[in-house]
């Protein structure tokens, strides 16, 4: 009995807090909900109010449905706007949106995984007692966005026919037909040109080192067809920034520092990409592929 009273009181308090600001009292009871449930009838949320104003108040608080656009939330009468990557991409003009999705700008985790190894080496290469070069961090951040986008574009161009057969990837721009292969090729050229512009801001040693990574970027998607370990090639590609970041700051690589950092990053990538592959393996068993992902 005590437990039932406490539950009823807590629920009523919760409803009163939500109803705060309505122009008339709101009378809700658990008995209404239980009666409805026993009778086998259901209202929209299993609650009944004695006032139409109360229901309108609930709507204004967003209880029965969102009262603002998906990009907004409401808290105590104030609207706050979400600036998540997915929200920004979804708000983009229709002609631009497929290209942003092709770059995976709505899923920035891949960009972070490409960018973080760069920051490690830039930080380690800084002079003792000094903070990492902010300009270099910004430059590598822009490069990470562009090169991750280019890699995703190449991946989707190679995997167009496979992506159509997998529910998880069927909505990708190239697979769904929102972007043609020729349009993707032109877009890829634009991304690589901008990436080259970033690379040319570095020293000659770093330019040559950065150009060498293109072979990994282009061939990684093909590894899923010929090996059970595409994660290893992904690790070699995504952690190239550990070499490039150091050379950009110091002028060349100190292999006693760069190689342990590079291979540590490769092992890290093997771990997180294998976990990811197991999470999505049920969706890729629809086609014949040698890759876990």
ChimeraX commands (.cxc) that place a marker at each C-alpha (Angstrom):
marker #1 position 0.00,0.00,0.00 radius 0.5
marker #1 position 2.82,2.38,0.93 radius 0.5
marker #1 position 4.59,1.59,-2.32 radius 0.5
marker #1 position 1.44,2.27,-4.34 radius 0.5
marker #1 position 0.93,5.62,-2.62 radius 0.5
marker #1 position 4.53,6.65,-3.20 radius 0.5
marker #1 position 4.33,5.66,-6.86 radius 0.5
marker #1 position 1.11,7.60,-7.31 radius 0.5
marker #1 position 2.51,10.69,-5.58 radius 0.5
marker #1 position 5.73,10.64,-7.60 radius 0.5
marker #1 position 3.80,10.32,-10.84 radius 0.5
marker #1 position 1.47,13.18,-9.93 radius 0.5
marker #1 position 4.44,15.36,-9.00 radius 0.5
marker #1 position 6.06,14.58,-12.33 radius 0.5
marker #1 position 2.88,15.50,-14.22 radius 0.5
marker #1 position 2.52,18.73,-12.26 radius 0.5
marker #1 position 6.08,19.74,-13.14 radius 0.5
marker #1 position 5.41,19.14,-16.83 radius 0.5
marker #1 position 2.09,20.98,-16.57 radius 0.5
marker #1 position 3.71,24.02,-14.92 radius 0.5
marker #1 position 2.45,27.20,-16.51 radius 0.5
marker #1 position -0.99,25.92,-17.62 radius 0.5
marker #1 position -3.95,28.21,-16.96 radius 0.5
marker #1 position -6.09,25.71,-15.02 radius 0.5
marker #1 position -5.53,22.80,-12.61 radius 0.5
marker #1 position -4.71,19.42,-14.04 radius 0.5
marker #1 position -6.18,16.27,-12.48 radius 0.5
marker #1 position -4.51,13.06,-13.52 radius 0.5
marker #1 position -4.68,9.77,-11.71 radius 0.5
marker #1 position -3.04,6.41,-12.05 radius 0.5
marker #1 position -6.46,4.81,-11.72 radius 0.5
marker #1 position -7.41,6.33,-15.08 radius 0.5
marker #1 position -4.39,4.73,-16.68 radius 0.5
marker #1 position -4.95,1.36,-15.01 radius 0.5
marker #1 position -8.65,1.37,-15.94 radius 0.5
marker #1 position -7.85,2.10,-19.55 radius 0.5
marker #1 position -5.26,-0.66,-19.59 radius 0.5
marker #1 position -7.63,-3.23,-18.05 radius 0.5
marker #1 position -10.42,-2.33,-20.46 radius 0.5
marker #1 position -8.06,-2.94,-23.36 radius 0.5
marker #1 position -8.50,0.59,-24.71 radius 0.5
marker #1 position -5.64,2.95,-25.20 radius 0.5
marker #1 position -5.41,6.70,-25.50 radius 0.5
marker #1 position -2.49,8.40,-27.13 radius 0.5
marker #1 position -0.41,8.17,-23.97 radius 0.5
marker #1 position -2.72,6.33,-21.58 radius 0.5
marker #1 position -3.53,9.52,-19.60 radius 0.5
marker #1 position -6.75,11.49,-19.26 radius 0.5
marker #1 position -7.18,15.12,-18.32 radius 0.5
marker #1 position -10.29,16.99,-17.24 radius 0.5
marker #1 position -9.28,20.02,-19.26 radius 0.5
marker #1 position -8.69,20.68,-22.92 radius 0.5
marker #1 position -6.39,23.47,-21.85 radius 0.5
marker #1 position -4.31,20.87,-20.03 radius 0.5
marker #1 position -3.88,18.89,-23.22 radius 0.5
marker #1 position -2.85,22.01,-25.08 radius 0.5
marker #1 position -0.34,22.73,-22.32 radius 0.5
marker #1 position 1.09,19.26,-22.75 radius 0.5
marker #1 position 1.43,19.90,-26.47 radius 0.5
marker #1 position 3.24,23.15,-25.77 radius 0.5
marker #1 position 5.72,21.25,-23.61 radius 0.5
marker #1 position 6.30,18.69,-26.35 radius 0.5
marker #1 position 4.96,15.73,-24.34 radius 0.5
marker #1 position 2.49,14.40,-26.90 radius 0.5
marker #1 position 4.63,15.36,-29.87 radius 0.5
marker #1 position 7.42,17.69,-30.88 radius 0.5
marker #1 position 6.27,21.29,-30.87 radius 0.5
marker #1 position 9.35,22.58,-32.65 radius 0.5
marker #1 position 11.43,21.45,-35.59 radius 0.5
marker #1 position 13.87,18.51,-35.22 radius 0.5
marker #1 position 16.69,21.02,-34.96 radius 0.5
marker #1 position 15.22,22.59,-31.83 radius 0.5
marker #1 position 14.51,21.50,-28.29 radius 0.5
marker #1 position 12.46,23.28,-25.64 radius 0.5
marker #1 position 13.30,23.55,-21.97 radius 0.5
marker #1 position 11.27,25.72,-19.55 radius 0.5
marker #1 position 9.92,27.83,-22.39 radius 0.5
marker #1 position 13.32,28.39,-24.01 radius 0.5
marker #1 position 14.32,27.04,-27.40 radius 0.5
marker #1 position 17.83,25.73,-27.89 radius 0.5
marker #1 position 19.25,24.83,-31.27 radius 0.5
marker #1 position 21.24,21.69,-32.01 radius 0.5
marker #1 position 24.41,22.12,-34.05 radius 0.5
marker #1 position 25.19,18.44,-34.55 radius 0.5
marker #1 position 26.80,17.40,-37.81 radius 0.5
marker #1 position 23.76,15.35,-38.83 radius 0.5
marker #1 position 21.44,18.31,-38.22 radius 0.5
marker #1 position 23.59,20.64,-40.31 radius 0.5
marker #1 position 23.72,18.16,-43.19 radius 0.5
marker #1 position 19.97,17.51,-43.03 radius 0.5
marker #1 position 19.38,21.28,-43.14 radius 0.5
marker #1 position 21.54,21.77,-46.22 radius 0.5
marker #1 position 19.93,22.69,-49.58 radius 0.5
marker #1 position 18.68,19.66,-51.51 radius 0.5
marker #1 position 21.27,19.88,-54.34 radius 0.5
marker #1 position 24.14,19.99,-51.83 radius 0.5
marker #1 position 22.92,17.45,-49.31 radius 0.5
marker #1 position 23.86,14.24,-51.24 radius 0.5
marker #1 position 27.45,15.43,-51.61 radius 0.5
marker #1 position 27.75,16.19,-47.91 radius 0.5
marker #1 position 26.39,12.72,-47.19 radius 0.5
marker #1 position 28.85,11.26,-49.69 radius 0.5
marker #1 position 31.65,12.86,-47.62 radius 0.5
marker #1 position 30.00,11.43,-44.47 radius 0.5
marker #1 position 29.92,14.88,-42.91 radius 0.5
marker #1 position 26.84,13.74,-41.02 radius 0.5
marker #1 position 28.98,11.02,-39.38 radius 0.5
marker #1 position 32.09,12.85,-38.17 radius 0.5
marker #1 position 33.52,10.00,-36.09 radius 0.5
marker #1 position 35.60,8.86,-39.08 radius 0.5
marker #1 position 37.08,12.34,-39.45 radius 0.5
marker #1 position 38.05,12.35,-35.78 radius 0.5
marker #1 position 39.67,8.92,-36.11 radius 0.5
marker #1 position 41.74,10.25,-39.02 radius 0.5
marker #1 position 42.56,13.54,-37.30 radius 0.5
marker #1 position 43.54,12.33,-33.83 radius 0.5
marker #1 position 46.75,10.51,-34.90 radius 0.5
marker #1 position 47.85,13.76,-36.55 radius 0.5
marker #1 position 47.37,15.66,-33.30 radius 0.5
marker #1 position 49.43,13.10,-31.37 radius 0.5
marker #1 position 52.50,13.57,-33.54 radius 0.5
marker #1 position 52.08,17.35,-33.80 radius 0.5
marker #1 position 51.94,17.54,-30.00 radius 0.5
marker #1 position 54.97,15.26,-29.57 radius 0.5
marker #1 position 56.95,17.23,-32.14 radius 0.5
marker #1 position 56.39,20.55,-30.34 radius 0.5
marker #1 position 59.32,22.08,-28.51 radius 0.5
marker #1 position 59.58,21.08,-24.82 radius 0.5
marker #1 position 57.34,23.22,-22.68 radius 0.5
marker #1 position 55.42,24.57,-25.68 radius 0.5
marker #1 position 51.87,23.93,-26.81 radius 0.5
marker #1 position 51.24,22.33,-30.21 radius 0.5
marker #1 position 51.17,24.68,-33.18 radius 0.5
marker #1 position 47.53,25.83,-33.49 radius 0.5
marker #1 position 47.95,26.71,-37.16 radius 0.5
marker #1 position 49.28,23.24,-37.92 radius 0.5
marker #1 position 46.41,21.62,-35.99 radius 0.5
marker #1 position 43.90,23.67,-38.00 radius 0.5
marker #1 position 45.59,22.79,-41.29 radius 0.5
marker #1 position 45.55,19.09,-40.50 radius 0.5
marker #1 position 41.92,19.35,-39.37 radius 0.5
marker #1 position 40.92,20.71,-42.77 radius 0.5
marker #1 position 42.98,18.01,-44.44 radius 0.5
marker #1 position 41.31,15.30,-42.36 radius 0.5
marker #1 position 37.83,16.45,-43.43 radius 0.5
marker #1 position 38.81,16.56,-47.10 radius 0.5
marker #1 position 40.75,13.31,-47.24 radius 0.5
marker #1 position 38.19,11.37,-45.23 radius 0.5
marker #1 position 35.54,12.68,-47.64 radius 0.5
marker #1 position 37.68,11.66,-50.61 radius 0.5
marker #1 position 38.21,8.20,-49.14 radius 0.5
marker #1 position 34.47,7.73,-48.60 radius 0.5
marker #1 position 33.78,8.87,-52.15 radius 0.5
marker #1 position 36.29,6.37,-53.56 radius 0.5
marker #1 position 34.85,3.63,-51.33 radius 0.5
marker #1 position 31.29,4.28,-52.52 radius 0.5
marker #1 position 32.37,4.38,-56.17 radius 0.5
marker #1 position 34.06,0.97,-55.83 radius 0.5
marker #1 position 31.23,-0.53,-53.78 radius 0.5
marker #1 position 28.20,0.82,-55.62 radius 0.5
marker #1 position 26.88,-2.59,-56.67 radius 0.5
marker #1 position 27.51,-4.12,-53.24 radius 0.5
marker #1 position 25.94,-1.19,-51.38 radius 0.5
marker #1 position 22.68,-1.64,-53.27 radius 0.5
marker #1 position 22.29,-5.13,-51.80 radius 0.5
marker #1 position 22.87,-4.18,-48.16 radius 0.5
marker #1 position 20.12,-2.39,-46.24 radius 0.5
marker #1 position 22.62,-0.41,-44.16 radius 0.5
marker #1 position 24.29,1.10,-47.26 radius 0.5
marker #1 position 21.49,1.11,-49.84 radius 0.5
marker #1 position 20.62,4.73,-49.07 radius 0.5
marker #1 position 24.14,6.04,-49.74 radius 0.5
marker #1 position 24.09,8.72,-52.45 radius 0.5
marker #1 position 25.79,6.73,-55.23 radius 0.5
marker #1 position 23.99,3.45,-54.46 radius 0.5
marker #1 position 20.61,5.20,-54.31 radius 0.5
marker #1 position 21.22,7.14,-57.53 radius 0.5
marker #1 position 21.20,10.59,-55.90 radius 0.5
marker #1 position 24.75,11.09,-57.22 radius 0.5
marker #1 position 25.98,9.51,-60.45 radius 0.5
marker #1 position 29.43,8.00,-60.80 radius 0.5
marker #1 position 30.52,10.83,-63.09 radius 0.5
marker #1 position 29.30,13.43,-60.60 radius 0.5
marker #1 position 31.11,11.56,-57.83 radius 0.5
marker #1 position 34.29,11.50,-59.92 radius 0.5
marker #1 position 34.15,15.28,-60.46 radius 0.5
marker #1 position 33.43,15.79,-56.76 radius 0.5
marker #1 position 36.36,13.53,-55.88 radius 0.5
marker #1 position 38.61,15.64,-58.09 radius 0.5
marker #1 position 37.51,18.75,-56.23 radius 0.5
marker #1 position 38.22,17.20,-52.84 radius 0.5
marker #1 position 41.64,15.95,-53.89 radius 0.5
marker #1 position 42.50,19.36,-55.36 radius 0.5
marker #1 position 41.63,21.08,-52.08 radius 0.5
marker #1 position 43.57,18.38,-50.21 radius 0.5
marker #1 position 46.56,19.08,-52.43 radius 0.5
marker #1 position 46.24,22.76,-51.57 radius 0.5
marker #1 position 46.50,21.87,-47.88 radius 0.5
marker #1 position 49.47,19.57,-48.52 radius 0.5
marker #1 position 51.33,22.26,-50.45 radius 0.5
marker #1 position 51.32,24.40,-47.30 radius 0.5
marker #1 position 53.79,21.94,-45.76 radius 0.5
marker #1 position 57.50,21.35,-46.40 radius 0.5
marker #1 position 58.77,19.30,-49.36 radius 0.5
marker #1 position 59.46,16.22,-47.23 radius 0.5
marker #1 position 55.87,16.25,-45.97 radius 0.5
marker #1 position 54.48,16.81,-49.47 radius 0.5
marker #1 position 56.20,13.67,-50.72 radius 0.5
marker #1 position 55.16,11.73,-47.63 radius 0.5
marker #1 position 51.54,12.85,-47.96 radius 0.5
marker #1 position 51.40,11.98,-51.66 radius 0.5
marker #1 position 52.59,8.47,-50.84 radius 0.5
marker #1 position 49.44,7.87,-48.77 radius 0.5
marker #1 position 47.19,8.16,-51.84 radius 0.5
marker #1 position 47.98,4.59,-52.85 radius 0.5
marker #1 position 46.52,3.38,-49.55 radius 0.5
marker #1 position 43.48,5.65,-49.85 radius 0.5
marker #1 position 42.64,4.33,-53.32 radius 0.5
marker #1 position 43.30,0.62,-52.67 radius 0.5
marker #1 position 41.73,0.23,-49.21 radius 0.5
marker #1 position 38.17,-0.36,-50.54 radius 0.5
marker #1 position 39.51,-3.16,-52.77 radius 0.5
marker #1 position 41.06,-4.97,-49.80 radius 0.5
marker #1 position 37.59,-6.05,-48.69 radius 0.5
marker #1 position 37.44,-8.22,-51.79 radius 0.5
marker #1 position 40.78,-9.99,-51.45 radius 0.5
marker #1 position 41.57,-10.29,-47.73 radius 0.5
marker #1 position 39.94,-11.04,-44.41 radius 0.5
marker #1 position 42.03,-8.25,-42.85 radius 0.5
marker #1 position 40.94,-4.97,-44.48 radius 0.5
marker #1 position 41.15,-3.43,-41.00 radius 0.5
marker #1 position 44.94,-3.69,-41.21 radius 0.5
marker #1 position 45.01,-1.66,-44.42 radius 0.5
marker #1 position 42.59,0.82,-42.86 radius 0.5
marker #1 position 44.96,1.16,-39.91 radius 0.5
marker #1 position 47.92,1.81,-42.20 radius 0.5
marker #1 position 45.87,4.48,-44.00 radius 0.5
marker #1 position 44.18,6.22,-41.06 radius 0.5
marker #1 position 47.35,6.53,-38.99 radius 0.5
marker #1 position 49.55,7.99,-41.72 radius 0.5
marker #1 position 49.06,11.32,-39.99 radius 0.5
marker #1 position 51.39,10.21,-37.19 radius 0.5
marker #1 position 54.23,10.35,-39.73 radius 0.5
marker #1 position 53.01,13.44,-41.54 radius 0.5
marker #1 position 52.34,15.50,-38.42 radius 0.5
marker #1 position 55.86,15.02,-37.09 radius 0.5
marker #1 position 57.53,15.80,-40.42 radius 0.5
marker #1 position 55.38,18.91,-40.88 radius 0.5
marker #1 position 56.66,20.32,-37.59 radius 0.5
marker #1 position 60.25,19.02,-37.54 radius 0.5
marker #1 position 61.01,18.89,-41.28 radius 0.5
marker #1 position 61.50,15.10,-41.39 radius 0.5
marker #1 position 60.54,11.97,-39.49 radius 0.5
marker #1 position 62.38,10.77,-36.42 radius 0.5
marker #1 position 61.70,7.07,-37.00 radius 0.5
marker #1 position 62.54,6.13,-33.40 radius 0.5
marker #1 position 59.48,8.14,-32.38 radius 0.5
marker #1 position 57.25,7.98,-35.45 radius 0.5
marker #1 position 57.30,4.24,-36.12 radius 0.5
marker #1 position 56.22,3.12,-32.59 radius 0.5
marker #1 position 53.50,5.77,-32.66 radius 0.5
marker #1 position 52.39,4.69,-36.14 radius 0.5
marker #1 position 52.14,0.99,-35.33 radius 0.5
marker #1 position 50.43,1.71,-32.02 radius 0.5
marker #1 position 47.80,3.61,-34.01 radius 0.5
marker #1 position 47.46,0.69,-36.42 radius 0.5
marker #1 position 46.77,-1.67,-33.50 radius 0.5
marker #1 position 44.22,0.79,-32.13 radius 0.5
marker #1 position 42.46,0.87,-35.50 radius 0.5
marker #1 position 42.42,-2.93,-35.68 radius 0.5
marker #1 position 40.61,-3.02,-32.35 radius 0.5
marker #1 position 37.92,-0.42,-33.00 radius 0.5
marker #1 position 37.26,-1.48,-36.60 radius 0.5
marker #1 position 36.93,-5.14,-35.62 radius 0.5
marker #1 position 34.40,-4.16,-32.94 radius 0.5
marker #1 position 32.50,-2.12,-35.54 radius 0.5
marker #1 position 32.60,-4.99,-38.04 radius 0.5
marker #1 position 31.03,-7.35,-35.50 radius 0.5
marker #1 position 28.31,-4.80,-34.82 radius 0.5
marker #1 position 27.27,-4.67,-38.48 radius 0.5
marker #1 position 28.11,-8.20,-39.63 radius 0.5
marker #1 position 24.44,-9.23,-39.67 radius 0.5
marker #1 position 23.77,-6.67,-42.41 radius 0.5
marker #1 position 26.62,-7.72,-44.68 radius 0.5
marker #1 position 25.87,-11.44,-44.74 radius 0.5
marker #1 position 23.36,-10.64,-47.46 radius 0.5
marker #1 position 26.17,-10.60,-50.03 radius 0.5
marker #1 position 29.26,-12.70,-50.66 radius 0.5
marker #1 position 32.18,-10.73,-49.29 radius 0.5
marker #1 position 35.39,-11.83,-47.62 radius 0.5
marker #1 position 35.52,-8.83,-45.31 radius 0.5
marker #1 position 34.13,-8.75,-41.79 radius 0.5
marker #1 position 32.68,-5.37,-42.75 radius 0.5
marker link #1:1,2 radius 0.2
marker link #1:2,3 radius 0.2
marker link #1:3,4 radius 0.2
marker link #1:4,5 radius 0.2
marker link #1:5,6 radius 0.2
marker link #1:6,7 radius 0.2
marker link #1:7,8 radius 0.2
marker link #1:8,9 radius 0.2
marker link #1:9,10 radius 0.2
marker link #1:10,11 radius 0.2
marker link #1:11,12 radius 0.2
marker link #1:12,13 radius 0.2
marker link #1:13,14 radius 0.2
marker link #1:14,15 radius 0.2
marker link #1:15,16 radius 0.2
marker link #1:16,17 radius 0.2
marker link #1:17,18 radius 0.2
marker link #1:18,19 radius 0.2
marker link #1:19,20 radius 0.2
marker link #1:20,21 radius 0.2
marker link #1:21,22 radius 0.2
marker link #1:22,23 radius 0.2
marker link #1:23,24 radius 0.2
marker link #1:24,25 radius 0.2
marker link #1:25,26 radius 0.2
marker link #1:26,27 radius 0.2
marker link #1:27,28 radius 0.2
marker link #1:28,29 radius 0.2
marker link #1:29,30 radius 0.2
marker link #1:30,31 radius 0.2
marker link #1:31,32 radius 0.2
marker link #1:32,33 radius 0.2
marker link #1:33,34 radius 0.2
marker link #1:34,35 radius 0.2
marker link #1:35,36 radius 0.2
marker link #1:36,37 radius 0.2
marker link #1:37,38 radius 0.2
marker link #1:38,39 radius 0.2
marker link #1:39,40 radius 0.2
marker link #1:40,41 radius 0.2
marker link #1:41,42 radius 0.2
marker link #1:42,43 radius 0.2
marker link #1:43,44 radius 0.2
marker link #1:44,45 radius 0.2
marker link #1:45,46 radius 0.2
marker link #1:46,47 radius 0.2
marker link #1:47,48 radius 0.2
marker link #1:48,49 radius 0.2
marker link #1:49,50 radius 0.2
marker link #1:50,51 radius 0.2
marker link #1:51,52 radius 0.2
marker link #1:52,53 radius 0.2
marker link #1:53,54 radius 0.2
marker link #1:54,55 radius 0.2
marker link #1:55,56 radius 0.2
marker link #1:56,57 radius 0.2
marker link #1:57,58 radius 0.2
marker link #1:58,59 radius 0.2
marker link #1:59,60 radius 0.2
marker link #1:60,61 radius 0.2
marker link #1:61,62 radius 0.2
marker link #1:62,63 radius 0.2
marker link #1:63,64 radius 0.2
marker link #1:64,65 radius 0.2
marker link #1:65,66 radius 0.2
marker link #1:66,67 radius 0.2
marker link #1:67,68 radius 0.2
marker link #1:68,69 radius 0.2
marker link #1:69,70 radius 0.2
marker link #1:70,71 radius 0.2
marker link #1:71,72 radius 0.2
marker link #1:72,73 radius 0.2
marker link #1:73,74 radius 0.2
marker link #1:74,75 radius 0.2
marker link #1:75,76 radius 0.2
marker link #1:76,77 radius 0.2
marker link #1:77,78 radius 0.2
marker link #1:78,79 radius 0.2
marker link #1:79,80 radius 0.2
marker link #1:80,81 radius 0.2
marker link #1:81,82 radius 0.2
marker link #1:82,83 radius 0.2
marker link #1:83,84 radius 0.2
marker link #1:84,85 radius 0.2
marker link #1:85,86 radius 0.2
marker link #1:86,87 radius 0.2
marker link #1:87,88 radius 0.2
marker link #1:88,89 radius 0.2
marker link #1:89,90 radius 0.2
marker link #1:90,91 radius 0.2
marker link #1:91,92 radius 0.2
marker link #1:92,93 radius 0.2
marker link #1:93,94 radius 0.2
marker link #1:94,95 radius 0.2
marker link #1:95,96 radius 0.2
marker link #1:96,97 radius 0.2
marker link #1:97,98 radius 0.2
marker link #1:98,99 radius 0.2
marker link #1:99,100 radius 0.2
marker link #1:100,101 radius 0.2
marker link #1:101,102 radius 0.2
marker link #1:102,103 radius 0.2
marker link #1:103,104 radius 0.2
marker link #1:104,105 radius 0.2
marker link #1:105,106 radius 0.2
marker link #1:106,107 radius 0.2
marker link #1:107,108 radius 0.2
marker link #1:108,109 radius 0.2
marker link #1:109,110 radius 0.2
marker link #1:110,111 radius 0.2
marker link #1:111,112 radius 0.2
marker link #1:112,113 radius 0.2
marker link #1:113,114 radius 0.2
marker link #1:114,115 radius 0.2
marker link #1:115,116 radius 0.2
marker link #1:116,117 radius 0.2
marker link #1:117,118 radius 0.2
marker link #1:118,119 radius 0.2
marker link #1:119,120 radius 0.2
marker link #1:120,121 radius 0.2
marker link #1:121,122 radius 0.2
marker link #1:122,123 radius 0.2
marker link #1:123,124 radius 0.2
marker link #1:124,125 radius 0.2
marker link #1:125,126 radius 0.2
marker link #1:126,127 radius 0.2
marker link #1:127,128 radius 0.2
marker link #1:128,129 radius 0.2
marker link #1:129,130 radius 0.2
marker link #1:130,131 radius 0.2
marker link #1:131,132 radius 0.2
marker link #1:132,133 radius 0.2
marker link #1:133,134 radius 0.2
marker link #1:134,135 radius 0.2
marker link #1:135,136 radius 0.2
marker link #1:136,137 radius 0.2
marker link #1:137,138 radius 0.2
marker link #1:138,139 radius 0.2
marker link #1:139,140 radius 0.2
marker link #1:140,141 radius 0.2
marker link #1:141,142 radius 0.2
marker link #1:142,143 radius 0.2
marker link #1:143,144 radius 0.2
marker link #1:144,145 radius 0.2
marker link #1:145,146 radius 0.2
marker link #1:146,147 radius 0.2
marker link #1:147,148 radius 0.2
marker link #1:148,149 radius 0.2
marker link #1:149,150 radius 0.2
marker link #1:150,151 radius 0.2
marker link #1:151,152 radius 0.2
marker link #1:152,153 radius 0.2
marker link #1:153,154 radius 0.2
marker link #1:154,155 radius 0.2
marker link #1:155,156 radius 0.2
marker link #1:156,157 radius 0.2
marker link #1:157,158 radius 0.2
marker link #1:158,159 radius 0.2
marker link #1:159,160 radius 0.2
marker link #1:160,161 radius 0.2
marker link #1:161,162 radius 0.2
marker link #1:162,163 radius 0.2
marker link #1:163,164 radius 0.2
marker link #1:164,165 radius 0.2
marker link #1:165,166 radius 0.2
marker link #1:166,167 radius 0.2
marker link #1:167,168 radius 0.2
marker link #1:168,169 radius 0.2
marker link #1:169,170 radius 0.2
marker link #1:170,171 radius 0.2
marker link #1:171,172 radius 0.2
marker link #1:172,173 radius 0.2
marker link #1:173,174 radius 0.2
marker link #1:174,175 radius 0.2
marker link #1:175,176 radius 0.2
marker link #1:176,177 radius 0.2
marker link #1:177,178 radius 0.2
marker link #1:178,179 radius 0.2
marker link #1:179,180 radius 0.2
marker link #1:180,181 radius 0.2
marker link #1:181,182 radius 0.2
marker link #1:182,183 radius 0.2
marker link #1:183,184 radius 0.2
marker link #1:184,185 radius 0.2
marker link #1:185,186 radius 0.2
marker link #1:186,187 radius 0.2
marker link #1:187,188 radius 0.2
marker link #1:188,189 radius 0.2
marker link #1:189,190 radius 0.2
marker link #1:190,191 radius 0.2
marker link #1:191,192 radius 0.2
marker link #1:192,193 radius 0.2
marker link #1:193,194 radius 0.2
marker link #1:194,195 radius 0.2
marker link #1:195,196 radius 0.2
marker link #1:196,197 radius 0.2
marker link #1:197,198 radius 0.2
marker link #1:198,199 radius 0.2
marker link #1:199,200 radius 0.2
marker link #1:200,201 radius 0.2
marker link #1:201,202 radius 0.2
marker link #1:202,203 radius 0.2
marker link #1:203,204 radius 0.2
marker link #1:204,205 radius 0.2
marker link #1:205,206 radius 0.2
marker link #1:206,207 radius 0.2
marker link #1:207,208 radius 0.2
marker link #1:208,209 radius 0.2
marker link #1:209,210 radius 0.2
marker link #1:210,211 radius 0.2
marker link #1:211,212 radius 0.2
marker link #1:212,213 radius 0.2
marker link #1:213,214 radius 0.2
marker link #1:214,215 radius 0.2
marker link #1:215,216 radius 0.2
marker link #1:216,217 radius 0.2
marker link #1:217,218 radius 0.2
marker link #1:218,219 radius 0.2
marker link #1:219,220 radius 0.2
marker link #1:220,221 radius 0.2
marker link #1:221,222 radius 0.2
marker link #1:222,223 radius 0.2
marker link #1:223,224 radius 0.2
marker link #1:224,225 radius 0.2
marker link #1:225,226 radius 0.2
marker link #1:226,227 radius 0.2
marker link #1:227,228 radius 0.2
marker link #1:228,229 radius 0.2
marker link #1:229,230 radius 0.2
marker link #1:230,231 radius 0.2
marker link #1:231,232 radius 0.2
marker link #1:232,233 radius 0.2
marker link #1:233,234 radius 0.2
marker link #1:234,235 radius 0.2
marker link #1:235,236 radius 0.2
marker link #1:236,237 radius 0.2
marker link #1:237,238 radius 0.2
marker link #1:238,239 radius 0.2
marker link #1:239,240 radius 0.2
marker link #1:240,241 radius 0.2
marker link #1:241,242 radius 0.2
marker link #1:242,243 radius 0.2
marker link #1:243,244 radius 0.2
marker link #1:244,245 radius 0.2
marker link #1:245,246 radius 0.2
marker link #1:246,247 radius 0.2
marker link #1:247,248 radius 0.2
marker link #1:248,249 radius 0.2
marker link #1:249,250 radius 0.2
marker link #1:250,251 radius 0.2
marker link #1:251,252 radius 0.2
marker link #1:252,253 radius 0.2
marker link #1:253,254 radius 0.2
marker link #1:254,255 radius 0.2
marker link #1:255,256 radius 0.2
marker link #1:256,257 radius 0.2
marker link #1:257,258 radius 0.2
marker link #1:258,259 radius 0.2
marker link #1:259,260 radius 0.2
marker link #1:260,261 radius 0.2
marker link #1:261,262 radius 0.2
marker link #1:262,263 radius 0.2
marker link #1:263,264 radius 0.2
marker link #1:264,265 radius 0.2
marker link #1:265,266 radius 0.2
marker link #1:266,267 radius 0.2
marker link #1:267,268 radius 0.2
marker link #1:268,269 radius 0.2
marker link #1:269,270 radius 0.2
marker link #1:270,271 radius 0.2
marker link #1:271,272 radius 0.2
marker link #1:272,273 radius 0.2
marker link #1:273,274 radius 0.2
marker link #1:274,275 radius 0.2
marker link #1:275,276 radius 0.2
marker link #1:276,277 radius 0.2
marker link #1:277,278 radius 0.2
marker link #1:278,279 radius 0.2
marker link #1:279,280 radius 0.2
marker link #1:280,281 radius 0.2
marker link #1:281,282 radius 0.2
marker link #1:282,283 radius 0.2
marker link #1:283,284 radius 0.2
marker link #1:284,285 radius 0.2
marker link #1:285,286 radius 0.2
marker link #1:286,287 radius 0.2
marker link #1:287,288 radius 0.2
marker link #1:288,289 radius 0.2
marker link #1:289,290 radius 0.2
marker link #1:290,291 radius 0.2
marker link #1:291,292 radius 0.2
marker link #1:292,293 radius 0.2
view
